[in-house]
Every structure is written in structure tokens, then in C-alpha cells.
């Protein structure tokens, strides 16, 4: 998809569309984009298994801002594998 097709697509989104809200937040710099090299996103239960922490600990760390997460749908989060690696390296 080229830039012009993408702009036409974005222009067709209704006001208040979550994609539009996310895009505005990215443009404003209030939400960080996930680096391209760390696209593997894990559900909280998967992230807990791989990190050795409880699911609730991961959710608490996300809420406290210690662990970054991607909101895939309102109230549903995924943890980038790279963020879990950073957390593990910081814990050592």
C-alpha cells in the first residue's frame, strides 16, 4: 500500500475509531511504537510462562509503567518479547 492509498484509508475511518486514536497518540509521541525487531507479542499467560513471573505480576508491572505492553484491543494487552528480555536482563 502506497502513501496515498494509506491516507485515503485513514481518511475513511470514522471519528473515534480506536485505530485513529492510536495513530494520533503515536504522532503526538504519547505512545511508543514497538521496534520492528521485536514483533513477537505474547499473551500474559505466555509471557508469565517464559519469564517465570506470575501473570498478575506482569500485569502489575505494566500498570506501574515498568513493563511496556501493546494494547491489541480495549483492555487486552500483549507483551513484546523484547520487553520481557529487557526485564530479565535488569533483574539479573
Secondary structure, DSSP 8 states (H G I E B T S, - for coil): --HHHHHHHHHTS-TT-HHHHHHHHHHHTSS----GGG--EE-HHHHHHHHTS-HHHHHHHHHHTSS--EEEETTEEEEEHHHHHHHHHHH-
